[in-house]
């Protein structure tokens, strides 16, 4: 009985509060701005100089991969601190080889807005 009660408490506590629709929209818009900026080859400093600054970190971008295209694949698991989005990326390395991958970005609505790949999803 104790085990069952403990599992119920654990499951109820894990959900965390739901984010408002305005927070979800704001997080998605920030990620879209960051991905469009990468796609256009803009420097990261441009994102940090926006009226609502964004810090965007992606290993593929750091290593010189070009973002060719992206496609939304849904909102992933969220918690108090992060809103997650799954995105299908089409990237091209420096030699011109194209790769497609699905990745999950975590967005923290702080100042600045922080966006990075979530290594656990």
N, C-alpha and C positions, 0 to 999 in steps of 0.2 A: 504494500500500500504506500509506503514512504517513497519507494522508487517511482511509482506512478505519479504521486503528488509532485515530486521533484521534477519529473519530466514535464508536467503541465506548467509549472512555474517557469521552467527554463524556456519552453516554447512560447509562452505568453510574453516573457521578457525579451526575447530575441528580436521580435518584430520591430521594435523601436517606433517612434512616432512617424507617421506618414508626412511627407513633404507636401507643402501646398502646391497647387497647380502653378502659381506664379513662380515659386522656387524651381520647379521642374522646367518651366519655360525659360527662365533666366539661365539655368545651368545648360540647357540644350543650346540656347543662343550663344553662350560663351564658347562652348565646344565647337559650334559651327564656325564662329569667327576665327578660332584658333586653327581649325583644319583648313579653312579657306585661305588664311594667311600662309600656312605651310604650302598649300597647293600653288599659291602665287609666288612663292620663293621669297617672301618677306622675312626680314630679320626679327628675332624675338623681341628686340627692344621696342618695336612698333606696337606690339601687344601690351607691353608694360606702360606705354605712354597714352593709352586710351583713357577716356573719362572714367570708365570702370576698368581698371587695370587687370590684365590676365597674365598669369605665369603658366606657360605651357611647356611640358617636358615630354619628349618622345625619343626613344633611342634611335629609331630609324631616321628621324630628322637630324639628330646629332651626328650620325655617321654619313650624312650626305645623301640619303635616299630622297628622291623626289616623290611627292604625293601626286599621283596621276588622277585619282578619283576616290570618292568615298560614298558609302551608302549606309543609311541608318538601319540598324537591325534590332532596335528596341531598347527599352529601359530595363536595366538589370536590377539586381538586388541593391537596395539602398539602406542606409542606416542614419543615425543622427548626424554624422559628420560628412558623409559622402552620398552623392547621387551618381549612379553608374549608368553608362550608355554603352551598348555594344554596337560597333561600327565595322563594316567590311571595308578594308583599305586595299587599294591597288597602288603599289609603290614600285619605283624603278631605281635600281642601284646605279652607281656611277658608270658601270659598263653597259647600261641599257637593258639589263635583264629585269623583266617585270615579274612581280610576285603579288599574290593576293592572300590576304589573311584577315581573320576576324579578330578583333581586339576589344577589350573593355577599358574604357576610360573612366576614371573616378574624378568627379568635379566637387570641389569644396568651395562653397559660397562664402569666402572670406574676403579680406581686403589685403592684397589682390586676390582675385578668384584664382584658385590653384587647380590645374588640370594635368593629369598624368595617367599613364597606363597602370592599371591595377594588376599586379602580378599574381593575384590569387584567383582571378576570374578568367 
